[in-house]
Amino acid sequence: MNIGDPVNDFTAVNEDGERVGLYDLLDKGPVVLFFYPKAKTPL
């Protein structure tokens, strides 16, 4: 994945325990996603 690559829609659980879809967030405005490597794994 590179900067600017399109991302498929997905859902995740927010801080309130509610399921939220990426495309639902995009309807409200720009979204910035951060991806971090799994802890204690090589980069």
N, C-alpha and C positions, 0 to 999 in steps of 0.2 A: 504494500500500500504506500502510495506517495501523496504528498500534498496536492490537493485538487482532484484526486481520484473520486469518482462517484461511490457512494456507499448505499448498500441495500437497506431497506427499512428493517428495523429491529425494535424489540421492546426490552425494557429494563425496569427494575424496581427502583423507585425514587426514595428519598429519605423518609417519606411518609408511608412507605410500604405499598404504594400504588403503582400499577403497571403503566408505563408511559412509552408511547411509540415515537420513534425519531420523526416520522412525517407529521405527527401531531404537533411536535415542538416546532417544526419548520413552518407550520401555518401561523405561528405566533411571532416569528422573526428569525434572524440568523442564529445558528447554533454552532458552537465550537466544541469539538470532541477531542479529548486527550486520551491517548492509549499509553499504558505503562507496561513494561515487561513484568511477567510474573515474578514474585519475590524469590530471591536466591536461585535465579536461572541466568545463564550467560546471555549477553545481549546479542 
